[in-house]
Amino acid sequence: MVSFENPLLLLLIIPVVAGAIYFVMKGGKRSLILSRMIVLSLLVVAIAGPYTFISEVTQEENPQLVIISDNTDSMQLFEKEVGDEMYESLTAKTPTTFIEIDGDRTPLGDAIMQYSTGDRQIVLVTDGNSNYGADLEEAFEVAKETDTTVYAIVPELMYNDLSVKVEGDKTAVQGNEYRFNLIIEQAEEEFTEYDFSVYADDILIRGGSRSQSERQNTLSVTHTFNTLGAHTLRVELDPKDEDFDSINNEFYKAIYVVPRPEIQYVTDETDAPLSEIVFNLYDASYSSGLKDLDTEKAVIIDNIPATRLSEQDVAKLTDFVSNGGGLVVVGGERSYEYGDYLNSSFETLLPVTSEPTEWRGGRNIVLLLDVSNSFGQGDVIGKTGETTSFPFFEDILGNAVKVIEDEDLRDSYAGVIAFGTDSKEISDGLIYLGSFSNVEFLSEEISKLTPSENFQTTGLDSSLEDAEDWLQNEVGTKDIIIISDGGIRDRYDESLIIAEELKKLDVNFYFVHIATTRQQDAYDVDDVAFAQKFIQNIEGSTKNYFYLEHGERANFDFDDNIEEQPEEDPEETASSWELFELNPTHFITDQTAVSANITGYNDVTPKPGADRIIVASNGKPVLTTWRYGLGRVVTITTDNGKGGTTLWSPQMYSGNNSQLVSASINWAIADPQVKEGAVVQGEDTWLGIPAALTLTMYDEGTPKLSYRGNDLELSLISQDTYEASIDPSTIGVHSVSGYPIAVNYGIEYRDVGVNEELEKYVVSSGGKVYAENEAKALLLSDARENSYKPRLTQVSQKMNYILAALLLFLLEVCLRRGREIIEANRKEKESEK
């Protein structure tokens, strides 16, 4: 495509064309005028400065490197001087800049972002723990966007160290069980023993001896605070084995206890198991219809038909939720599809519609991932044929993880097989994707895959045999998704025979072709031909063939092949469905291990934007949430534990499962703090990092906060809301006008050992993680290999247009002169006669 340095000059062509038209109309010679017009137009184009870009691939023999050496306090556990030694080793061979981070915090993400400029590569010498500023994920996204390769050198861990911290809400409810977690972490995976003690307001509430071999261990503790106001949790750790630093063996957490939230409970069944939970934990008022909502924090509507809620009631509820109130709607035989919720004004508040969820059960997916050595480093072939140098093995992983994490496949089963010369089963058969832990497991296992030197060629047949073993006895829809570079010529005929046998089992095939070249080869069209031919032969068309450039992801249309939901036998006895946590990191499920079955449910469909938290084993949503305005709405689409003609869910309201219900109500409430008077809020902090506080004035009065006898400076940030901060110099719990703020050891001592996420981030940028000796031997050669860069060079096309104008002018002159000579000779001959 041609561009111009001065495109406005092209407007000069207009008077040239206008002049030509004028002279033609005046009787001028058309051919001569047309010729002159074209010549002048070509000269105008040349004056406008035409240019094009050409793509070139360059390599730097001496790539520019930036070493970012992490010398913060947490690195005392590791071998010292590694960054300096690497600088001395590299600077003699290639331009190298040395940057050092020290102090009591690690802004590693900020440093990566600062030096991700695309014209140099970054070498981190670090444990990978970034605890201040931009997080690592954000920083590596910037590195990828700027095409900056990042490497990491992890020094040898010399000492073990233990740290403890407490995770839990800052606010507790008076008289209710408060649950929090102790997180005990050690720098390396080795057997260690320790004693721990947990104090609430200096009274021992839990203690004992424990041991662990893993890096991190979580201990759940509960306590009930019976008095309002400020309270303190303190945890002490007493290691019995090696512990480098004791500063992170004690942790404080400030708790602020508030009165029980007021809840309006709309139900006809005050003797249901749900009622017992509500009346025991909250200041609940019972009613059979909606009342005024002046002081309530939430409303629970339990198995009430929509006809019992007038349009005035719905308007009142809508206003209540929109302004920050909570709503929990519980199912049963008089609600949702049985209670005329569908298309009602009340249903507009809910995250679900009262119609059956589209059936997606019975799908079985086998992912066949190409990990042959040809899929290591290389070039991406663009659709226009250009070659761009990228590390692209992440494309095979990214496309696989995208399938595993597809929300529409939560009711399916999936398994993963890696293949090259041979095959390797990554998962032990097919795994249910309705469990978040299963999805997380498969995603992690896929992310660990690397191109295997043992798999020099790509033989698809062995992995197809494994897939056949997995699928031959399965019922429902069966899919095989092959993700490969297309180099399946080796043992192609054998693979085709097995695929044809699988097709007899009604298996659907998909082929995701990551278009690449090897460094020693040019673009090989046979890869495309064989991949397309494979799908054409098996599926009868290439509809399920995806040709992708670097960074692209395939969009599968599974609906075309999905089986229809089987009709239910009305005479069949009720089944039992196990409940699964679809989102175990949500507030509701974060500290609750669900272990329950249900025998009935309301069949609903989540709306766009809703969050499915709990589902039944048949994929039906049981607990769904969303935000509505400033408020929160929870739908529990099974009964209250009492049931009507059939008892649906007694297990949900017994034992530890009852915490799921209280957590749902607490999430809907959001902030149990009473909105009256002056309300202070603020999170705990770390030594050296100021704590921010907000003061909200709900009543008339003078805003004021005091700390250590002095009034704090307040800044107005919104109507009736002010902000202030304190920067304590001592560890412990500090009081700001009676509100507690805990200050703990410096944040640099929180994370010990190597960040297990570091390698994933580094690989995503095209780099590698090395030990020190590996880095000295391999890093520079890898950096040279990764210095292949596509570069667009501007090439002027001005001379081409000038030459075209000159040639056209000369051609026209020659033709005109030739005609004149011929005419003169003709006249001369006539005169001689």
C-alpha positions in Angstrom: 0.0 0.0 0.0 1.4 3.4 -1.0 1.4 6.3 1.5 2.4 9.9 1.0 4.5 12.3 3.0 2.5 15.3 1.8 -0.9 13.9 0.7 -2.4 17.4 0.4 -0.2 18.1 -2.7 -2.3 15.5 -4.5 -5.0 18.1 -4.8 -2.8 19.7 -7.5 -4.0 17.0 -9.8 -7.4 18.7 -9.9 -6.3 21.8 -11.8 -4.2 19.6 -14.1 -7.3 17.6 -15.1 -9.4 20.8 -15.3 -6.8 22.4 -17.6 -6.8 19.3 -19.8 -10.6 19.4 -20.1 -10.5 23.1 -21.0 -8.0 22.7 -23.8 -9.8 19.7 -25.2 -13.0 21.8 -25.3 -11.1 24.6 -27.1 -10.2 22.2 -29.8 -6.8 21.1 -28.7 -5.3 17.7 -29.8 -6.8 15.1 -27.5 -3.9 12.6 -27.5 -1.3 15.3 -26.8 -3.4 16.8 -24.0 -4.1 13.4 -22.4 -0.4 12.6 -22.5 0.6 15.8 -20.9 -2.1 15.5 -18.3 -0.8 12.0 -17.3 2.8 13.2 -17.2 1.9 16.2 -15.0 -0.2 14.1 -12.7 2.7 11.6 -12.2 5.0 14.5 -11.4 2.4 15.8 -8.8 2.3 12.3 -7.2 6.1 12.3 -7.1 6.1 15.7 -5.4 3.7 14.4 -2.8 6.4 11.9 -1.6 5.0 8.4 -2.2 6.5 5.6 0.0 5.9 2.0 1.0 7.1 -0.2 3.9 9.0 -3.4 3.5 9.4 -5.9 6.2 12.9 -7.0 7.2 14.0 -9.4 9.8 17.2 -8.4 11.7 19.4 -10.1 14.3 21.7 -8.5 16.8 24.9 -10.3 17.4 25.3 -8.2 20.5 21.8 -7.6 21.9 21.2 -5.0 24.5 20.5 -6.5 27.9 19.2 -4.9 31.2 20.0 -6.8 34.3 17.5 -6.0 37.1 19.0 -7.4 40.3 16.7 -7.8 43.3 18.8 -7.1 46.4 15.8 -6.4 48.7 15.6 -7.9 52.2 13.8 -11.1 51.1 16.8 -12.0 48.9 18.9 -12.6 52.1 17.7 -16.2 51.8 19.5 -16.7 48.5 23.0 -16.9 47.3 24.5 -13.3 47.1 26.3 -11.4 44.4 24.6 -13.4 41.5 23.5 -10.2 39.8 27.0 -8.7 39.9 28.6 -11.9 38.6 26.1 -12.1 35.7 26.8 -8.4 34.9 30.5 -9.0 34.8 30.0 -12.1 32.6 27.7 -10.4 30.1 29.0 -6.9 29.9 32.3 -8.1 28.3 30.3 -9.8 25.5 27.3 -7.6 24.8 26.0 -4.1 25.8 24.6 -4.6 29.3 23.0 -2.2 31.8 22.8 -3.0 35.5 19.9 -1.9 37.7 19.6 -2.7 41.4 16.5 -2.9 43.5 17.0 -2.7 47.3 15.2 -1.7 50.4 12.2 -3.0 52.3 9.8 -3.5 49.3 10.1 -5.0 45.8 8.5 -3.0 43.0 9.6 -5.6 40.4 6.6 -5.1 38.2 7.3 -1.3 38.0 10.9 -2.1 36.9 9.8 -4.5 34.2 7.4 -2.0 32.8 10.0 0.8 32.9 12.6 -1.2 30.8 10.1 -2.9 28.4 11.0 -0.7 25.5 11.3 -3.4 22.8 14.9 -2.5 21.9 16.5 -4.5 24.7 15.9 -7.6 26.6 15.5 -7.9 30.4 17.3 -10.3 32.8 15.8 -10.6 36.2 17.9 -11.9 39.1 15.1 -12.4 41.7 12.9 -14.6 43.7 10.0 -13.3 41.7 8.1 -11.8 44.6 6.8 -8.4 43.6 5.0 -6.8 46.5 4.7 -3.1 45.7 3.5 -1.2 42.6 2.3 -2.9 39.5 1.7 -6.6 39.8 3.7 -9.1 37.7 0.8 -10.1 35.4 0.3 -6.5 34.3 4.0 -5.9 33.9 4.5 -9.0 31.7 1.5 -7.9 29.6 3.4 -4.7 28.9 6.6 -6.7 28.1 4.6 -8.8 25.5 3.0 -5.8 24.0 6.4 -4.1 23.5 8.0 -7.4 22.2 10.4 -7.4 25.1 11.8 -10.8 26.1 12.3 -11.3 29.8 14.6 -13.9 31.4 14.9 -14.8 35.0 17.8 -16.1 37.0 16.9 -17.6 40.4 19.8 -17.8 42.8 20.3 -20.9 44.9 18.2 -20.9 48.0 20.6 -21.1 51.0 18.2 -20.8 54.0 14.7 -21.8 54.9 12.3 -19.2 56.5 8.8 -19.4 57.8 6.2 -16.7 57.8 2.6 -16.4 59.0 -0.3 -14.2 58.1 -4.0 -14.0 58.7 -6.7 -13.7 56.1 -10.3 -12.8 56.9 -12.8 -9.9 56.9 -12.1 -6.8 58.8 -15.7 -6.6 60.1 -17.3 -9.2 62.3 -20.9 -9.5 63.5 -21.6 -9.6 67.2 -22.4 -13.1 68.5 -21.8 -14.7 65.1 -19.1 -17.2 64.3 -16.2 -15.4 62.7 -14.0 -17.5 60.4 -10.4 -16.6 59.4 -7.4 -18.5 58.0 -3.9 -18.8 59.1 -1.4 -19.0 56.2 1.9 -20.6 57.2 4.5 -20.4 54.4 8.0 -21.7 54.1 10.7 -20.8 51.6 11.4 -24.4 50.4 9.6 -27.6 50.3 11.0 -29.6 53.3 9.7 -31.2 56.4 9.4 -28.6 59.2 7.6 -28.4 62.6 6.3 -25.5 64.5 4.0 -24.5 67.4 1.4 -21.9 66.9 -0.8 -19.8 69.2 -3.9 -17.8 68.3 -5.0 -15.0 70.7 -8.2 -13.0 70.6 -7.7 -9.9 72.8 -4.7 -11.6 74.5 -6.8 -14.7 75.4 -5.6 -18.0 73.8 -8.3 -19.4 71.6 -6.3 -22.0 69.6 -2.9 -23.5 69.7 -0.9 -26.6 69.0 1.9 -28.2 67.1 1.9 -28.9 63.4 4.2 -30.0 60.7 4.3 -29.4 56.9 6.3 -30.4 53.9 4.6 -28.2 51.4 5.4 -24.6 50.7 2.1 -23.3 52.1 -0.4 -24.6 54.7 -3.8 -23.1 55.6 -5.5 -23.5 58.9 -9.1 -22.4 59.4 -10.0 -21.0 62.8 -13.3 -19.7 64.2 -14.1 -17.4 67.1 -17.2 -15.5 68.3 -16.9 -11.9 69.4 -19.7 -11.0 71.9 -18.9 -7.3 72.4 -19.1 -4.4 69.9 -16.2 -2.3 68.8 -12.4 -3.0 68.3 -10.8 -6.4 68.9 -7.4 -7.9 68.1 -6.3 -11.2 66.7 -2.7 -12.2 67.2 -0.9 -15.2 65.9 2.5 -16.4 67.1 4.6 -19.0 65.3 7.4 -20.9 67.1 9.5 -22.8 64.5 11.3 -26.0 65.7 13.6 -26.2 62.6 15.6 -23.8 60.5 14.0 -20.3 60.4 16.2 -17.5 59.0 14.2 -14.5 60.3 11.8 -14.3 63.2 10.3 -11.0 62.3 7.5 -12.6 60.2 6.6 -15.2 63.0 4.0 -12.9 64.5 0.9 -11.4 62.9 -1.8 -9.0 64.0 -5.3 -8.6 62.6 -7.7 -5.8 63.7 -11.4 -6.7 63.9 -14.2 -4.3 64.2 -17.4 -5.9 65.6 -20.8 -4.5 64.6 -24.4 -5.3 65.6 -26.3 -8.0 63.9 -27.6 -6.8 60.6 -31.4 -6.2 60.3 -33.0 -8.5 57.8 -36.6 -8.8 56.5 -37.5 -12.5 56.1 -40.5 -13.0 53.8 -41.7 -16.6 54.2 -44.6 -18.9 55.1 -42.4 -21.5 56.6 -40.8 -20.2 59.8 -40.0 -23.8 60.9 -37.8 -24.6 57.9 -34.0 -25.3 58.4 -33.3 -22.0 56.6 -35.4 -20.1 59.2 -33.2 -21.5 62.0 -30.1 -20.1 60.4 -31.6 -16.7 59.7 -33.0 -16.2 63.2 -29.9 -17.4 64.9 -27.4 -15.2 63.0 -29.3 -12.0 62.1 -31.7 -9.5 63.6 -34.5 -10.9 61.4 -38.1 -9.8 61.3 -40.6 -12.3 59.9 -43.4 -11.3 57.6 -45.6 -13.0 55.0 -45.4 -10.0 52.7 -43.0 -7.2 52.0 -42.9 -4.3 54.6 -41.0 -1.1 54.8 -37.2 -1.4 54.2 -35.9 1.6 56.0 -33.3 0.0 58.2 -32.9 -3.5 56.7 -29.5 -4.6 55.2 -31.1 -7.4 53.1 -34.4 -9.1 52.2 -34.9 -12.9 52.0 -37.8 -14.1 49.9 -38.3 -17.7 50.6 -40.5 -19.8 48.2 -43.0 -17.0 47.6 -44.9 -16.8 44.2 -44.6 -13.6 42.2 -48.4 -13.0 42.6 -47.7 -12.2 46.3 -45.5 -9.3 45.3 -47.4 -6.3 44.0 -45.9 -3.9 41.5 -45.5 -1.4 44.4 -43.5 -4.1 46.2 -41.3 -4.8 43.2 -40.7 -1.0 42.8 -39.8 -0.8 46.5 -37.4 -3.8 46.2 -35.8 -2.4 43.0 -35.1 0.9 44.7 -33.8 -0.9 47.8 -31.3 -3.1 45.9 -30.3 -0.3 43.5 -29.2 1.8 46.5 -27.0 -1.0 48.0 -29.4 -3.4 49.7 -29.1 -7.2 49.4 -31.7 -9.6 48.1 -31.7 -13.4 48.5 -34.4 -15.4 46.7 -34.9 -19.1 47.7 -36.6 -21.6 45.6 -39.2 -24.3 46.1 -42.5 -25.6 44.8 -44.0 -22.1 44.7 -41.2 -20.0 43.2 -39.4 -19.5 40.0 -41.0 -21.7 37.2 -43.7 -22.8 39.7 -44.3 -19.2 41.0 -44.9 -17.3 37.8 -41.5 -15.5 37.9 -41.0 -15.9 34.2 -41.2 -12.5 32.4 -42.5 -10.8 35.6 -41.3 -7.4 36.8 -39.8 -9.2 39.9 -37.7 -11.4 37.7 -35.9 -8.3 36.3 -34.1 -8.1 39.6 -32.8 -11.7 39.5 -29.7 -13.1 37.9 -31.7 -15.9 36.4 -34.7 -16.4 34.2 -37.3 -19.1 35.2 -36.9 -21.3 32.1 -34.8 -24.5 31.8 -31.1 -24.2 31.2 -30.0 -25.2 27.8 -28.8 -28.8 28.1 -25.0 -29.1 27.7 -24.4 -32.4 29.3 -23.0 -35.5 27.7 -20.1 -33.8 25.9 -16.7 -35.5 26.1 -13.7 -33.7 24.8 -10.1 -35.0 24.2 -7.4 -32.5 23.5 -4.5 -33.8 21.5 -1.6 -31.3 22.0 1.5 -31.4 19.7 4.7 -31.2 21.9 7.1 -32.4 19.2 10.5 -30.6 19.1 9.4 -28.8 15.9 7.0 -26.7 18.1 9.8 -25.1 20.1 11.1 -21.8 18.8 10.5 -20.5 15.3 8.7 -18.1 13.1 5.0 -17.3 12.7 3.7 -17.4 9.1 1.2 -14.6 8.6 -1.8 -15.1 6.3 -0.3 -12.9 3.7 2.9 -15.0 3.7 5.2 -12.7 5.7 7.4 -14.2 8.4 7.6 -12.7 11.8 9.9 -14.0 14.5 8.1 -15.0 17.7 8.3 -17.8 20.2 4.9 -19.5 19.6 4.6 -22.6 21.7 2.4 -20.5 24.0 -0.2 -20.6 21.2 -0.8 -24.4 21.6 -1.1 -23.9 25.3 -3.3 -20.9 25.1 -5.8 -22.5 22.7 -5.9 -25.6 24.9 -6.5 -23.6 28.1 -9.2 -21.6 26.3 -11.2 -24.8 25.7 -10.8 -26.0 29.3 -11.9 -22.7 30.7 -14.9 -22.2 28.4 -17.9 -21.4 30.5 -20.2 -23.1 28.1 -18.4 -26.4 28.7 -18.9 -26.5 32.5 -21.2 -29.5 32.2 -18.7 -31.5 30.1 -15.8 -33.8 30.6 -12.4 -33.3 29.1 -9.0 -35.0 29.0 -5.5 -34.0 27.6 -3.0 -36.1 25.7 0.4 -34.8 24.6 1.9 -36.3 21.4 5.0 -36.3 19.3 6.8 -39.4 18.2 4.8 -41.1 21.0 1.9 -40.0 23.2 1.6 -39.2 26.9 -1.6 -39.0 28.9 -1.6 -35.7 30.8 -4.9 -36.3 32.6 -6.0 -39.7 33.9 -8.9 -40.0 31.5 -11.8 -37.6 31.2 -12.4 -35.1 34.0 -15.6 -33.3 34.9 -15.3 -29.5 34.0 -18.1 -28.6 36.4 -15.5 -28.6 39.2 -13.3 -25.5 39.4 -10.5 -27.5 40.9 -10.6 -29.9 37.9 -10.4 -26.9 35.5 -7.6 -25.4 37.5 -5.7 -28.8 37.5 -6.0 -29.3 33.8 -5.0 -25.7 33.0 -1.9 -26.0 35.3 -0.9 -29.3 33.7 -1.3 -27.8 30.2 0.8 -24.7 31.2 3.6 -27.0 32.4 4.1 -28.6 29.0 7.2 -27.8 27.0 8.5 -28.9 23.5 10.1 -32.3 24.1 13.5 -33.1 22.7 12.4 -36.8 22.9 9.6 -36.0 20.4 11.5 -35.1 17.3 8.7 -35.9 14.9 4.9 -35.6 14.9 3.1 -38.9 14.9 -0.6 -38.4 15.5 -1.6 -42.1 15.5 -0.5 -43.1 19.0 -2.5 -40.2 20.6 -5.5 -41.2 18.6 -5.3 -44.7 19.9 -5.3 -43.3 23.5 -8.2 -41.1 22.7 -10.1 -44.1 21.3 -9.6 -45.9 24.7 -11.0 -43.0 26.5 -14.1 -42.4 24.3 -15.2 -45.9 23.1 -17.4 -46.5 26.2 -18.6 -42.9 26.6 -22.2 -41.8 25.8 -23.2 -38.4 24.5 -21.3 -36.0 22.2 -17.6 -37.0 21.6 -15.0 -34.5 20.3 -11.3 -34.7 19.5 -9.5 -31.4 19.2 -6.0 -31.6 17.6 -3.7 -28.6 18.2 -0.6 -28.9 16.1 1.8 -27.1 13.7 0.3 -29.3 11.0 3.4 -31.4 10.4 1.5 -34.7 10.6 3.0 -36.3 7.4 4.9 -38.9 9.5 2.5 -41.9 10.0 -0.3 -39.9 8.3 -1.9 -43.0 6.8 -1.8 -44.9 10.1 -3.4 -41.8 11.8 -6.1 -41.7 9.2 -7.1 -45.3 9.7 -7.5 -44.8 13.5 -9.4 -41.6 12.9 -11.8 -43.3 10.6 -12.5 -46.0 13.3 -13.1 -43.2 15.7 -15.6 -41.5 13.3 -17.6 -44.8 13.4 -18.0 -44.0 17.1 -19.6 -40.6 16.1 -16.5 -38.6 17.2 -16.3 -35.0 15.9 -12.8 -33.9 14.9 -11.4 -30.4 15.1 -7.9 -29.3 13.9 -6.3 -26.1 15.2 -3.3 -25.4 13.0 -0.7 -23.1 14.5 1.1 -21.8 11.4 4.8 -21.9 11.9 8.2 -22.6 10.2 11.2 -24.2 11.6 14.4 -22.2 11.6 16.0 -24.4 9.0 13.1 -24.5 6.6 11.1 -22.1 4.6 7.3 -22.0 4.7 6.1 -25.6 4.1 2.8 -25.7 2.3 2.6 -29.4 2.8 1.8 -28.8 6.5 -1.3 -26.9 5.5 -2.2 -29.5 2.9 -1.9 -32.5 5.2 -3.8 -30.8 8.1 -6.7 -29.7 5.8 -6.7 -33.1 4.0 -7.0 -34.9 7.3 -10.1 -32.9 8.4 -11.6 -33.1 4.8 -11.2 -36.9 4.8 -12.7 -37.4 8.3 -15.4 -34.7 8.5 -16.2 -34.3 4.8 -15.4 -30.6 4.9 -12.8 -28.2 6.3 -15.4 -26.4 8.5 -13.6 -27.7 11.7 -10.2 -26.7 10.4 -8.7 -23.5 12.0 -5.6 -21.8 10.6 -4.2 -19.4 13.2 -1.5 -16.8 13.3 0.5 -16.1 16.4 -1.6 -14.9 19.3 -5.0 -16.0 17.8 -7.4 -18.3 19.5 -9.9 -20.7 17.8 -13.6 -20.1 18.3 -15.4 -23.4 18.3 -19.1 -23.8 17.5 -19.8 -26.9 19.5 -23.6 -26.3 19.3 -23.7 -27.7 15.8 -22.7 -31.1 17.1 -24.4 -31.1 20.5 -26.8 -33.9 21.3 -30.4 -33.0 22.2 -31.4 -33.3 25.8 -33.0 -36.8 26.3 -36.6 -36.8 27.3 -37.2 -37.5 31.0 -39.3 -40.5 32.0 -42.2 -39.1 34.1 -42.4 -42.4 35.9 -38.7 -42.4 36.8 -38.0 -41.9 40.6 -36.2 -38.8 41.8 -32.5 -38.8 41.3 -29.8 -37.3 43.5 -27.4 -34.7 42.2 -24.1 -33.8 43.9 -23.4 -30.1 44.3 -20.1 -28.6 42.9 -18.4 -25.3 43.5 -18.1 -23.8 40.1 -16.4 -20.7 41.5 -14.5 -21.7 44.7 -12.7 -18.3 44.9 -15.9 -16.4 45.3 -16.7 -14.9 48.8 -19.5 -17.3 49.3 -17.4 -20.5 48.7 -14.0 -19.2 49.7 -14.1 -20.7 53.2 -16.8 -23.3 52.7 -16.3 -26.8 51.4 -19.6 -27.9 50.0 -20.4 -31.6 50.4 -24.1 -32.1 49.7 -26.6 -33.7 47.4 -30.0 -32.4 46.3 -33.0 -34.3 45.0 -34.8 -31.4 43.4 -34.3 -27.9 42.0 -36.0 -25.0 40.1 -34.8 -25.2 36.5 -33.5 -21.7 35.7 -31.1 -20.1 33.2 -28.4 -17.6 34.3 -28.7 -14.2 32.6 -25.6 -12.6 30.9 -23.4 -11.2 33.5 -24.5 -13.6 36.2 -22.0 -15.6 38.2 -22.8 -19.3 38.7 -21.4 -20.3 42.1 -22.8 -23.7 42.8 -24.1 -26.2 40.2 -25.6 -29.6 40.4 -23.8 -32.5 38.8 -26.1 -32.3 35.8 -25.0 -28.7 35.2 -28.1 -27.0 36.6 -27.4 -23.8 38.5 -28.3 -23.9 42.2 -26.7 -20.8 43.5 -26.2 -17.8 41.2 -25.3 -14.1 42.0 -25.0 -10.8 40.3 -24.8 -7.1 41.1 -27.8 -4.9 40.5 -27.1 -1.2 40.8 -25.2 -0.8 44.1 -26.8 -3.9 45.5 -26.3 -7.6 45.3 -28.7 -10.4 44.5 -28.4 -14.2 45.3 -30.7 -16.8 43.9 -30.8 -20.2 45.6 -32.8 -22.4 43.2 -33.5 -25.3 45.6 -35.8 -25.3 48.6 -35.4 -24.1 52.2 -34.7 -27.6 53.6 -38.3 -28.3 54.5 -39.8 -28.9 51.2 -43.4 -29.4 50.1 -44.5 -32.7 48.6 -40.9 -33.6 48.1 -37.9 -32.7 50.3 -35.2 -31.3 48.0 -32.2 -30.1 49.9 -32.0 -31.0 53.6 -28.2 -31.5 53.4 -27.6 -27.9 52.4 -28.8 -26.7 55.8 -26.9 -29.1 58.0 -23.3 -29.3 59.3 -20.7 -27.3 57.5 -22.9 -26.8 54.5 -25.0 -24.4 56.4 -22.1 -21.9 56.2 -22.9 -21.8 52.5 -26.3 -20.2 53.2 -25.0 -17.7 55.8 -22.1 -16.8 53.4 -24.7 -16.1 50.7 -26.7 -13.8 53.0 -23.5 -12.1 54.1 -22.4 -11.5 50.5 -25.8 -10.0 49.8 -25.5 -7.7 52.8 -21.9 -6.7 51.7 -21.2 -4.2 54.5 -22.9 -5.1 57.8 -21.9 -1.8 59.3 -24.9 0.3 60.3 -25.2 3.4 58.2 -25.8 6.0 60.9 -23.6 8.5 62.6 -20.0 8.6 61.7 -18.6 5.4 60.1 -14.9 4.7 59.8 -13.4 2.1 57.6 -9.8 1.2 56.7 -7.6 -1.9 55.9 -4.7 -3.1 57.9 -1.2 -2.3 56.6 2.5 -3.2 56.7 5.3 -1.4 58.5 6.4 1.5 56.3 3.2 1.6 54.2 0.6 4.3 55.2 -2.9 3.1 56.1 -5.8 4.8 54.3 -9.0 5.5 56.2 -12.4 6.7 55.0 -14.9 8.6 57.2 -18.6 8.7 56.1 -21.0 11.1 57.8 -24.5 9.7 57.7 -25.9 12.2 60.3 -25.3 15.9 60.8 -22.0 16.7 62.7 -18.4 17.8 62.3 -16.2 15.2 60.6 -13.3 14.4 62.8 -10.7 11.6 63.3 -8.1 11.5 66.0 -4.9 9.5 66.2 -2.6 9.6 69.3 -4.3 12.7 70.6 -4.1 14.6 67.3 -6.7 15.4 64.8 -6.0 14.0 61.3 -6.2 16.1 58.2 -9.3 15.1 56.3 -9.8 15.4 52.5 -13.3 15.4 51.0 -13.5 12.8 48.3 -17.3 12.6 47.7 -20.4 13.9 49.3 -20.2 13.3 53.1 -17.1 11.0 52.6 -13.6 12.0 53.8 -10.2 10.4 53.5 -7.2 10.4 55.9 -4.1 8.3 56.4 -1.7 7.4 59.2 1.9 6.1 58.9 2.6 4.2 62.2 6.3 3.5 63.1 5.6 0.5 65.3 4.1 -3.0 64.8 0.8 -3.7 66.6 -2.8 -2.4 66.6 -3.3 1.3 66.5 -6.6 3.1 67.3 -8.1 5.9 65.1 -11.0 7.4 67.0 -11.7 3.9 68.4 -11.3 2.1 65.0 -8.5 -0.4 64.9 -5.7 -0.6 62.3 -3.2 -3.4 62.5 0.4 -2.8 61.4 2.5 -5.9 60.7 6.1 -6.7 59.8 7.4 -5.1 56.6 5.7 -6.4 53.4 9.1 -7.6 52.2 9.0 -10.4 54.7 5.6 -11.7 53.7 6.5 -13.8 50.7 9.4 -16.2 51.3 11.0 -18.5 48.7 10.6 -18.4 44.9 7.3 -17.2 43.4 5.9 -20.2 41.7 4.1 -18.0 39.1 7.4 -16.5 37.9 8.2 -19.2 35.3 4.8 -18.9 33.8 5.1 -15.2 33.3 8.7 -15.4 32.0 7.8 -18.1 29.4 4.8 -16.0 28.3 7.3 -13.2 27.2 9.4 -15.7 25.3 12.1 -16.0 27.9 13.4 -18.8 30.2 14.2 -19.3 33.9 17.8 -20.3 34.6 19.9 -21.4 37.5 23.1 -19.3 37.8 25.3 -21.8 35.9 22.8 -22.3 33.2 22.5 -18.6 32.7 26.2 -18.1 32.2 26.3 -20.9 29.6 23.0 -20.3 27.7 21.5 -16.9 28.3 23.5 -14.9 25.8 23.0 -17.4 23.0 19.2 -17.4 23.8 19.2 -13.6 23.8 20.9 -13.6 20.4 18.3 -16.0 19.0 15.5 -13.9 20.4 16.9 -10.7 19.0 15.4 -11.6 15.6 13.1 -8.7 15.1 10.7 -7.8 12.3 11.4 -4.2 11.2 9.4 -2.1 8.8 11.6 0.1 6.5 10.2 3.0 4.7 11.1 3.0 1.0 10.5 6.1 -1.2 8.6 5.5 -4.5 9.2 9.0 -5.8 11.7 8.0 -8.4 9.4 5.4 -9.8 6.7 8.0 -10.6 9.4 10.4 -12.0 10.7 7.7 -14.3 7.2 6.8 -15.4 6.5 10.4 -16.3 9.8 10.7 -18.1 9.2 7.5 -20.1 5.7 8.5 -21.0 6.9 11.9 -22.1 9.7 10.4 -24.2 7.4 7.8 -25.7 4.9 10.5 -26.7 7.7 12.7 -28.2 9.1 9.8 -30.2 5.7 8.8 -31.5 4.8 12.3 -32.4 8.2 12.9 -34.1 7.9 9.5 -35.9 4.5 10.5 -37.3 6.0 13.9 -38.4 8.9 12.2 -40.3 6.5 9.8 -41.9 4.2 12.6 -43.0 7.2 14.7 -44.4 8.4 11.7 -46.4 5.0 11.2 -47.8 4.7 14.8 -48.9 8.2 14.7 -50.4 7.3 11.7 -52.6 4.1 13.3 -53.7 5.9 16.5 -54.8 8.4 14.4 -56.8 5.6 12.9 -58.8 
